[in-house]
Amino acid sequence: MSHGPRTFDIHAHILEKETVAALNKALPDVGVSLGAIDDESAVLSVSGVAYRPFPRGGWDVERRLADMARYGFDKQLLAVSPQTVMYDKSPEVALTASRIQNDAIAARSAAQPDKFLGLATVPLQSPALAAAELERAMKGGGIAGAMLGTNIEGKNLDWEELDPFWAKAEDLGAVLLLHPLKVAGIDRQKVYYLQNFIGNPLDTTIAAACIVFGGVLERFPRLKIVLSHGGGFTPYQQARWIHGWAERPEAKVRLKGEPGPSIDRLLYDTILHDVAPLQFLVDLVGSERVMLGTDYPFDMGQYDLLDVIDQLRITAKDRETILGGAANRLMPSRNG
């Protein structure tokens, strides 16, 4: 049996009101606000771009703890809200915003270490600053890695200048959760909330493919890359990638060996919303590469996961692995 929490939610977001106040004090021109809709939700606005509803659990820690108890989750890995990564700002502004949020998440983790561990955000548009902030945040304690956007204002994650960041993340043993933002193909996804239903898993798939075919995992094989939302379309299409690399010269430009070994290093959360797709994922990649994740507190999250995992055709050991064992083993040793 692994040490650590039995059920460990590795995909959750937080933005406390004190953090919003600190961001506005340091960066008044950015304009971050939480405006109440009702007792249960708010509008989160960053630089005039509004997201709604931002549920109460996003800022209210007591509500978060009550929800965790209700759903059966012992511990959460806290990441920032995707709206506040600020890759579209200057590196200096993004670094300031990152430090404020990282220190807040680290403080929350330190205050309740049995309930919370954190992921940093970093100014990925400046890889050198991102590497330095990742190291600062992780060495302070309470931070196990970082949540990274699936693109940097349209730049894919095979951007050559990111290699020093990948090297630092690998050296630190950082857990890197890839999370979609500003998704591709938005011009055809402005209806029916397709930008989330399809756009989010699509952008995660593009990020995974760029990390594989860009040779990132070939050069940095100890990276811990976790894909949101069950990996997007990656698991269902990975055999196509392997076939295509063998057939097409374009796929070999940066990836020297076949893609299979890199694909086999990718990790996944469980957010697939039903038993059958999660069963497919576990059968395909194995329980050690699949970890409980909810996307708390958002409405597109999944909160019935204990019931869903109970319905999988897996061993008791595999169930323990998915619920928390794999996540506990993945965390850097200094974070417990």
C-alpha positions as a Markdown table, in Angstrom:
| # | Residue | x | y | z |
|---|---|---|---|---|
| 1 | Met | 0.0 | 0.0 | 0.0 |
| 2 | Ser | 1.3 | 3.5 | -0.9 |
| 3 | His | 1.9 | 6.1 | 1.7 |
| 4 | Gly | -0.3 | 9.2 | 1.4 |
| 5 | Pro | -4.0 | 9.9 | 0.8 |
| 6 | Arg | -6.2 | 7.0 | -0.4 |
| 7 | Thr | -8.0 | 9.3 | -2.8 |
| 8 | Phe | -6.0 | 12.1 | -4.4 |
| 9 | Asp | -7.6 | 14.5 | -6.8 |
| 10 | Ile | -4.8 | 15.7 | -9.1 |
| 11 | His | -6.8 | 18.2 | -11.2 |
| 12 | Ala | -8.4 | 21.0 | -9.2 |
| 13 | His | -8.3 | 24.8 | -9.4 |
| 14 | Ile | -8.3 | 27.6 | -6.8 |
| 15 | Leu | -8.5 | 31.4 | -6.7 |
| 16 | Glu | -9.1 | 32.7 | -3.2 |
| 17 | Lys | -10.4 | 36.2 | -2.7 |
| 18 | Glu | -7.2 | 37.2 | -0.8 |
| 19 | Thr | -5.2 | 36.2 | -3.9 |
| 20 | Val | -7.5 | 38.4 | -6.1 |
| 21 | Ala | -6.8 | 41.3 | -3.8 |
| 22 | Ala | -3.1 | 40.7 | -3.9 |
| 23 | Leu | -3.1 | 40.5 | -7.7 |
| 24 | Asn | -5.0 | 43.8 | -8.0 |
| 25 | Lys | -2.7 | 45.5 | -5.6 |
| 26 | Ala | 0.4 | 44.5 | -7.4 |
| 27 | Leu | -1.1 | 44.6 | -11.0 |
| 28 | Pro | -3.9 | 47.2 | -11.0 |
| 29 | Asp | -3.8 | 47.5 | -14.8 |
| 30 | Val | -4.6 | 43.8 | -15.3 |
| 31 | Gly | -7.9 | 43.9 | -13.5 |
| 32 | Val | -8.8 | 40.6 | -11.8 |
| 33 | Ser | -12.2 | 40.4 | -10.2 |
| 34 | Leu | -14.7 | 38.0 | -8.7 |
| 35 | Gly | -18.2 | 39.6 | -9.0 |
| 36 | Ala | -21.0 | 37.8 | -7.3 |
| 37 | Ile | -23.8 | 36.3 | -9.3 |
| 38 | Asp | -25.5 | 34.7 | -6.3 |
| 39 | Asp | -24.4 | 32.9 | -3.1 |
| 40 | Glu | -23.1 | 29.9 | -5.2 |
| 41 | Ser | -21.2 | 31.5 | -8.0 |
| 42 | Ala | -19.4 | 34.5 | -9.4 |
| 43 | Val | -18.1 | 36.0 | -12.6 |
| 44 | Leu | -14.3 | 35.8 | -12.9 |
| 45 | Ser | -13.0 | 38.6 | -15.0 |
| 46 | Val | -9.4 | 39.1 | -16.1 |
| 47 | Ser | -8.5 | 42.1 | -18.3 |
| 48 | Gly | -12.2 | 42.5 | -19.2 |
| 49 | Val | -12.6 | 38.9 | -20.3 |
| 50 | Ala | -15.3 | 37.2 | -18.2 |
| 51 | Tyr | -15.8 | 33.6 | -17.3 |
| 52 | Arg | -19.1 | 32.4 | -15.7 |
| 53 | Pro | -20.1 | 30.7 | -13.5 |
| 54 | Phe | -17.0 | 30.5 | -11.3 |
| 55 | Pro | -18.4 | 28.2 | -8.5 |
| 56 | Arg | -18.2 | 29.1 | -4.9 |
| 57 | Gly | -15.8 | 26.2 | -4.2 |
| 58 | Gly | -13.2 | 28.0 | -6.3 |
| 59 | Trp | -12.7 | 30.7 | -3.6 |
| 60 | Asp | -14.3 | 29.3 | -0.5 |
| 61 | Val | -12.1 | 26.7 | 1.1 |
| 62 | Glu | -14.7 | 25.6 | 3.6 |
| 63 | Arg | -17.0 | 24.8 | 0.7 |
| 64 | Arg | -14.1 | 23.0 | -1.0 |
| 65 | Leu | -13.5 | 20.8 | 2.0 |
| 66 | Ala | -17.1 | 20.0 | 2.4 |
| 67 | Asp | -17.3 | 19.0 | -1.3 |
| 68 | Met | -14.2 | 16.9 | -1.0 |
| 69 | Ala | -15.8 | 15.1 | 2.0 |
| 70 | Arg | -19.1 | 14.7 | 0.2 |
| 71 | Tyr | -17.5 | 13.2 | -3.0 |
| 72 | Gly | -14.9 | 11.1 | -1.1 |
| 73 | Phe | -11.7 | 12.9 | -2.0 |
| 74 | Asp | -9.0 | 13.0 | 0.7 |
| 75 | Lys | -6.6 | 15.4 | -0.9 |
| 76 | Gln | -6.4 | 17.9 | -3.8 |
| 77 | Leu | -3.5 | 19.0 | -6.0 |
| 78 | Leu | -4.3 | 22.7 | -6.3 |
| 79 | Ala | -3.6 | 24.6 | -9.5 |
| 80 | Val | -4.5 | 28.2 | -10.5 |
| 81 | Ser | -7.6 | 28.9 | -12.6 |
| 82 | Pro | -6.7 | 28.8 | -16.3 |
| 83 | Gln | -7.9 | 32.3 | -16.7 |
| 84 | Thr | -5.0 | 33.7 | -14.6 |
| 85 | Val | -1.9 | 32.2 | -16.3 |
| 86 | Met | -1.4 | 35.5 | -18.2 |
| 87 | Tyr | 0.7 | 34.2 | -21.1 |
| 88 | Asp | -0.7 | 37.2 | -23.1 |
| 89 | Lys | 0.9 | 39.7 | -20.7 |
| 90 | Ser | 4.5 | 40.9 | -20.5 |
| 91 | Pro | 6.9 | 38.3 | -18.9 |
| 92 | Glu | 7.3 | 40.6 | -15.9 |
| 93 | Val | 3.6 | 40.9 | -15.3 |
| 94 | Ala | 3.1 | 37.2 | -15.7 |
| 95 | Leu | 6.0 | 36.5 | -13.3 |
| 96 | Thr | 4.5 | 38.8 | -10.7 |
| 97 | Ala | 1.1 | 37.2 | -11.1 |
| 98 | Ser | 2.7 | 33.7 | -10.9 |
| 99 | Arg | 4.6 | 34.5 | -7.7 |
| 100 | Ile | 1.5 | 35.9 | -6.0 |
| 101 | Gln | -0.6 | 32.9 | -6.9 |
| 102 | Asn | 2.2 | 30.3 | -6.2 |
| 103 | Asp | 2.8 | 31.8 | -2.8 |
| 104 | Ala | -0.9 | 31.7 | -2.0 |
| 105 | Ile | -1.2 | 28.0 | -3.1 |
| 106 | Ala | 1.9 | 27.1 | -1.1 |
| 107 | Ala | 0.5 | 28.8 | 2.0 |
| 108 | Arg | -2.8 | 27.0 | 1.6 |
| 109 | Ser | -0.9 | 23.7 | 1.3 |
| 110 | Ala | 1.2 | 24.5 | 4.3 |
| 111 | Ala | -1.8 | 25.4 | 6.4 |
| 112 | Gln | -3.6 | 22.1 | 5.6 |
| 113 | Pro | -0.9 | 19.7 | 4.3 |
| 114 | Asp | -3.1 | 16.6 | 4.8 |
| 115 | Lys | -5.7 | 18.1 | 2.4 |
| 116 | Phe | -3.8 | 20.1 | -0.1 |
| 117 | Leu | -0.6 | 20.1 | -2.3 |
| 118 | Gly | 0.0 | 22.7 | -5.0 |
| 119 | Leu | 1.0 | 23.2 | -8.6 |
| 120 | Ala | 2.7 | 26.5 | -9.6 |
| 121 | Thr | 1.9 | 28.6 | -12.6 |
| 122 | Val | 4.9 | 30.1 | -14.5 |
| 123 | Pro | 5.4 | 32.7 | -17.2 |
| 124 | Leu | 5.9 | 30.2 | -20.0 |
| 125 | Gln | 6.3 | 32.9 | -22.6 |
| 126 | Ser | 9.7 | 33.5 | -21.0 |
| 127 | Pro | 11.3 | 30.0 | -20.5 |
| 128 | Ala | 14.2 | 31.3 | -18.4 |
| 129 | Leu | 11.9 | 33.1 | -16.0 |
| 130 | Ala | 9.5 | 30.1 | -16.0 |
| 131 | Ala | 12.4 | 27.8 | -15.0 |
| 132 | Ala | 13.5 | 30.1 | -12.3 |
| 133 | Glu | 10.0 | 30.5 | -10.9 |
| 134 | Leu | 9.3 | 26.8 | -10.9 |
| 135 | Glu | 12.5 | 26.2 | -8.9 |
| 136 | Arg | 11.7 | 29.0 | -6.5 |
| 137 | Ala | 8.1 | 27.8 | -5.9 |
| 138 | Met | 9.1 | 24.1 | -5.5 |
| 139 | Lys | 12.0 | 24.8 | -3.2 |
| 140 | Gly | 9.7 | 26.8 | -0.9 |
| 141 | Gly | 7.7 | 23.7 | -0.1 |
| 142 | Gly | 4.0 | 22.8 | -0.8 |
| 143 | Ile | 4.4 | 22.9 | -4.6 |
| 144 | Ala | 4.9 | 19.6 | -6.5 |
| 145 | Gly | 5.2 | 21.0 | -10.1 |
| 146 | Ala | 3.2 | 23.3 | -12.4 |
| 147 | Met | 0.1 | 23.6 | -14.4 |
| 148 | Leu | 1.1 | 24.5 | -18.0 |
| 149 | Gly | -1.2 | 25.8 | -20.7 |
| 150 | Thr | -1.4 | 23.6 | -23.8 |
| 151 | Asn | -0.2 | 26.5 | -25.9 |
| 152 | Ile | 1.5 | 29.9 | -25.3 |
| 153 | Glu | -0.5 | 32.4 | -27.2 |
| 154 | Gly | -0.5 | 30.1 | -30.2 |
| 155 | Lys | 3.0 | 28.7 | -29.8 |
| 156 | Asn | 2.9 | 24.9 | -29.4 |
| 157 | Leu | 4.9 | 23.2 | -26.7 |
| 158 | Asp | 7.5 | 22.0 | -29.1 |
| 159 | Trp | 8.9 | 25.6 | -29.1 |
| 160 | Glu | 12.6 | 25.1 | -29.1 |
| 161 | Glu | 13.2 | 27.8 | -26.6 |
| 162 | Leu | 11.4 | 25.8 | -23.9 |
| 163 | Asp | 14.2 | 23.2 | -23.7 |
| 164 | Pro | 15.8 | 24.9 | -20.6 |
| 165 | Phe | 12.4 | 24.9 | -18.9 |
| 166 | Trp | 11.9 | 21.2 | -19.6 |
| 167 | Ala | 15.4 | 20.5 | -18.4 |
| 168 | Lys | 14.7 | 22.3 | -15.1 |
| 169 | Ala | 11.4 | 20.6 | -14.6 |
| 170 | Glu | 13.0 | 17.2 | -15.2 |
| 171 | Asp | 15.8 | 18.0 | -12.7 |
| 172 | Leu | 13.2 | 19.1 | -10.1 |
| 173 | Gly | 11.0 | 16.0 | -10.6 |
| 174 | Ala | 8.1 | 18.4 | -11.3 |
| 175 | Val | 4.6 | 17.1 | -12.0 |
| 176 | Leu | 3.4 | 19.0 | -15.1 |
| 177 | Leu | -0.3 | 19.1 | -15.7 |
| 178 | Leu | -1.1 | 20.3 | -19.2 |
| 179 | His | -4.4 | 22.2 | -19.3 |
| 180 | Pro | -6.1 | 23.7 | -22.3 |
| 181 | Leu | -6.6 | 27.4 | -22.8 |
| 182 | Lys | -7.2 | 29.6 | -25.9 |
| 183 | Val | -8.0 | 26.5 | -27.9 |
| 184 | Ala | -7.4 | 25.9 | -31.6 |
| 185 | Gly | -10.2 | 26.1 | -34.1 |
| 186 | Ile | -12.2 | 28.5 | -32.1 |
| 187 | Asp | -13.7 | 30.1 | -35.2 |
| 188 | Arg | -15.8 | 27.0 | -35.8 |
| 189 | Gln | -16.6 | 26.3 | -32.1 |
| 190 | Lys | -18.5 | 29.5 | -31.0 |
| 191 | Val | -21.8 | 27.7 | -30.7 |
| 192 | Tyr | -23.2 | 25.0 | -28.3 |
| 193 | Tyr | -20.2 | 25.5 | -25.9 |
| 194 | Leu | -18.1 | 23.5 | -28.4 |
| 195 | Gln | -15.0 | 25.5 | -27.4 |
| 196 | Asn | -15.0 | 23.4 | -24.2 |
| 197 | Phe | -16.7 | 20.1 | -25.4 |
| 198 | Ile | -14.3 | 19.8 | -28.3 |
| 199 | Gly | -11.9 | 22.6 | -28.1 |
| 200 | Asn | -10.5 | 21.7 | -24.7 |
| 201 | Pro | -9.7 | 18.0 | -25.5 |
| 202 | Leu | -8.5 | 19.1 | -29.0 |
| 203 | Asp | -5.9 | 21.5 | -27.6 |
| 204 | Thr | -4.7 | 18.9 | -25.1 |
| 205 | Thr | -4.3 | 16.5 | -28.0 |
| 206 | Ile | -2.3 | 19.0 | -30.0 |
| 207 | Ala | 0.0 | 19.7 | -27.0 |
| 208 | Ala | 0.5 | 16.0 | -26.5 |
| 209 | Ala | 1.4 | 15.4 | -30.2 |
| 210 | Cys | 3.8 | 18.4 | -30.2 |
| 211 | Ile | 5.6 | 17.0 | -27.1 |
| 212 | Val | 5.9 | 13.6 | -28.7 |
| 213 | Phe | 6.8 | 14.6 | -32.3 |
| 214 | Gly | 8.8 | 17.6 | -31.1 |
| 215 | Gly | 11.1 | 15.1 | -29.3 |
| 216 | Val | 10.5 | 16.7 | -25.9 |
| 217 | Leu | 10.0 | 13.4 | -24.1 |
| 218 | Glu | 12.8 | 11.8 | -26.2 |
| 219 | Arg | 15.2 | 14.5 | -25.0 |
| 220 | Phe | 13.8 | 14.7 | -21.4 |
| 221 | Pro | 12.5 | 11.2 | -20.7 |
| 222 | Arg | 12.0 | 11.7 | -17.0 |
| 223 | Leu | 9.4 | 14.5 | -17.5 |
| 224 | Lys | 6.1 | 13.9 | -15.7 |
| 225 | Ile | 3.6 | 15.0 | -18.2 |
| 226 | Val | -0.1 | 14.7 | -17.1 |
| 227 | Leu | -2.8 | 15.3 | -19.8 |
| 228 | Ser | -6.1 | 16.8 | -18.7 |
| 229 | His | -9.5 | 15.4 | -19.5 |
| 230 | Gly | -8.4 | 11.8 | -20.1 |
| 231 | Gly | -5.8 | 13.0 | -22.6 |
| 232 | Gly | -8.2 | 14.6 | -25.0 |
| 233 | Phe | -8.2 | 12.4 | -28.2 |
| 234 | Thr | -4.7 | 11.1 | -27.7 |
| 235 | Pro | -5.4 | 7.6 | -26.4 |
| 236 | Tyr | -7.9 | 6.9 | -29.1 |
| 237 | Gln | -5.6 | 8.1 | -31.9 |
| 238 | Gln | -2.1 | 7.2 | -30.7 |
| 239 | Ala | -1.8 | 4.2 | -33.0 |
| 240 | Arg | -2.4 | 6.6 | -35.9 |
| 241 | Trp | 0.5 | 8.6 | -34.7 |
| 242 | Ile | 2.7 | 5.5 | -34.6 |
| 243 | His | 1.6 | 4.5 | -38.0 |
| 244 | Gly | 2.1 | 8.0 | -39.4 |
| 245 | Trp | 5.7 | 8.3 | -38.1 |
| 246 | Ala | 6.7 | 5.2 | -40.0 |
| 247 | Glu | 5.1 | 6.5 | -43.2 |
| 248 | Arg | 5.7 | 10.2 | -43.3 |
| 249 | Pro | 9.0 | 12.2 | -43.4 |
| 250 | Glu | 7.4 | 15.2 | -41.7 |
| 251 | Ala | 6.9 | 13.2 | -38.5 |
| 252 | Lys | 10.7 | 12.5 | -38.3 |
| 253 | Val | 11.9 | 16.1 | -38.5 |
| 254 | Arg | 12.6 | 16.3 | -34.8 |
| 255 | Leu | 11.6 | 12.9 | -33.3 |
| 256 | Lys | 14.6 | 10.6 | -34.0 |
| 257 | Gly | 13.2 | 7.3 | -32.8 |
| 258 | Glu | 9.7 | 6.0 | -33.2 |
| 259 | Pro | 6.9 | 7.8 | -31.2 |
| 260 | Gly | 5.8 | 4.8 | -29.1 |
| 261 | Pro | 8.3 | 5.2 | -26.2 |
| 262 | Ser | 7.3 | 8.9 | -25.8 |
| 263 | Ile | 3.6 | 8.2 | -26.0 |
| 264 | Asp | 4.1 | 5.5 | -23.4 |
| 265 | Arg | 5.4 | 8.2 | -20.9 |
| 266 | Leu | 2.3 | 10.3 | -21.0 |
| 267 | Leu | 0.0 | 10.3 | -18.0 |
| 268 | Tyr | -3.7 | 10.9 | -17.7 |
| 269 | Asp | -6.4 | 12.1 | -15.4 |
| 270 | Thr | -9.8 | 10.3 | -15.2 |
| 271 | Ile | -12.2 | 13.0 | -16.5 |
| 272 | Leu | -14.0 | 11.1 | -19.2 |
| 273 | His | -17.5 | 11.2 | -17.7 |
| 274 | Asp | -18.5 | 7.6 | -18.1 |
| 275 | Val | -17.3 | 4.1 | -17.3 |
| 276 | Ala | -16.6 | 2.8 | -20.9 |
| 277 | Pro | -14.1 | 5.5 | -22.0 |
| 278 | Leu | -12.3 | 5.3 | -18.7 |
| 279 | Gln | -12.2 | 1.5 | -19.0 |
| 280 | Phe | -10.7 | 1.9 | -22.5 |
| 281 | Leu | -8.0 | 4.3 | -21.2 |
| 282 | Val | -7.0 | 2.0 | -18.2 |
| 283 | Asp | -6.9 | -1.0 | -20.5 |
| 284 | Leu | -4.8 | 0.8 | -23.0 |
| 285 | Val | -2.2 | 2.5 | -20.8 |
| 286 | Gly | -2.4 | 0.7 | -17.4 |
| 287 | Ser | -3.5 | 1.9 | -14.0 |
| 288 | Glu | -0.2 | 3.4 | -13.1 |
| 289 | Arg | -0.6 | 6.1 | -15.7 |
| 290 | Val | -4.2 | 7.1 | -14.8 |
| 291 | Met | -4.9 | 9.3 | -11.8 |
| 292 | Leu | -8.1 | 10.5 | -10.2 |
| 293 | Gly | -8.9 | 14.1 | -11.4 |
| 294 | Thr | -12.1 | 16.1 | -11.1 |
| 295 | Asp | -11.5 | 19.6 | -12.6 |
| 296 | Tyr | -13.0 | 21.0 | -9.4 |
| 297 | Pro | -14.9 | 23.4 | -9.0 |
| 298 | Phe | -16.0 | 23.8 | -12.6 |
| 299 | Asp | -19.3 | 22.6 | -14.1 |
| 300 | Met | -17.5 | 20.5 | -16.7 |
| 301 | Gly | -15.8 | 18.6 | -13.9 |
| 302 | Gln | -16.6 | 15.1 | -12.8 |
| 303 | Tyr | -17.6 | 14.4 | -9.3 |
| 304 | Asp | -19.0 | 10.8 | -9.4 |
| 305 | Leu | -15.6 | 9.3 | -10.0 |
| 306 | Leu | -15.6 | 7.0 | -7.0 |
| 307 | Asp | -18.7 | 5.3 | -8.3 |
| 308 | Val | -17.3 | 5.2 | -11.9 |
| 309 | Ile | -14.0 | 3.7 | -10.8 |
| 310 | Asp | -16.0 | 1.1 | -8.7 |
| 311 | Gln | -17.6 | 0.0 | -11.9 |
| 312 | Leu | -14.3 | -0.6 | -13.8 |
| 313 | Arg | -13.3 | -4.2 | -14.5 |
| 314 | Ile | -10.0 | -3.9 | -12.6 |
| 315 | Thr | -8.2 | -5.5 | -9.6 |
| 316 | Ala | -8.3 | -4.0 | -6.1 |
| 317 | Lys | -4.7 | -3.1 | -6.5 |
| 318 | Asp | -5.4 | -1.2 | -9.8 |
| 319 | Arg | -8.3 | 0.6 | -8.1 |
| 320 | Glu | -6.0 | 1.8 | -5.3 |
| 321 | Thr | -3.5 | 2.9 | -7.9 |
| 322 | Ile | -6.0 | 5.0 | -9.8 |
| 323 | Leu | -7.6 | 6.5 | -6.6 |
| 324 | Gly | -4.3 | 7.7 | -5.1 |
| 325 | Gly | -1.4 | 5.3 | -5.4 |
| 326 | Ala | 0.0 | 6.4 | -8.7 |
| 327 | Ala | -0.4 | 10.1 | -7.8 |
| 328 | Asn | 1.4 | 9.6 | -4.4 |
| 329 | Arg | 4.3 | 7.9 | -6.1 |
| 330 | Leu | 4.5 | 10.6 | -8.8 |
| 331 | Met | 4.9 | 13.5 | -6.4 |
| 332 | Pro | 8.5 | 14.7 | -5.8 |
| 333 | Ser | 10.0 | 13.1 | -2.8 |
| 334 | Arg | 10.5 | 16.4 | -1.0 |
| 335 | Asn | 6.8 | 16.9 | -1.1 |
| 336 | Gly | 6.0 | 13.7 | 0.6 |
